Amino acid sequence: MYSIKSETYTDHYFNYKNILTINKKPLGPLSSYTRQINISPKRISAFKTNSEQNKCVYALYTTDTNELYTLESLPDFFTLCRNNGYTIETNLTQMLNSQKQLDDIICYISYGL
């Protein structure tokens, strides 16, 4: 079982994006669409330092364009999951969402069950 989250990422041009991340390196075909990246906020200037520690996550990206999946490309990500044998666990996601247990989690997915 894997959790898919939305996390804020700052690219090297200081553009903010809400990217899709997964809680651990997945089994199966989705592992080819996953890489570990640092999403710590970038240094604003030479005089201001970032007080946050480095934060590495498993980000999801497209293999054809090598771009990170974002909230805007969520339908494409769901299609990728369904076409590669992953199940989107809607019942579990709805149950946790109704109990306010989800913190930026979009959904849960499973593979090979």
C-alpha positions, 0 to 999 in steps of 0.5 A: 500500500502506498500513499500519494501526497501533494507537496510543495516543490521549488525548482531551480528557477524558484517556481513553486509547484505542487508535485505528487510524491509517494511514501516509499519506493514502489514495487512494479512498473511505477518504480520507473516513474519514481526518483528521490529528490530534495524538496527543502525550500531554497535559500531566498538570498545570501543574507537569509538562510533556510531554517528547515532541514533537508527533506528528501521525498520520492517524487513521481515523474513522467518518463517521456518528458521527464517532468514531475507529476503535479496536481494538474497532471493528476488524471494522467497519473491515475491513468498510468496507475490503472494501465500498470496494474495499480488499484486506487483504494477509494474506500480507504481514502474516503474513510480516512478523509471522512475522519480527517486523518489525511494530511495532504494525502490525495489517495492510497494505491496498491499493487498486486493484491 
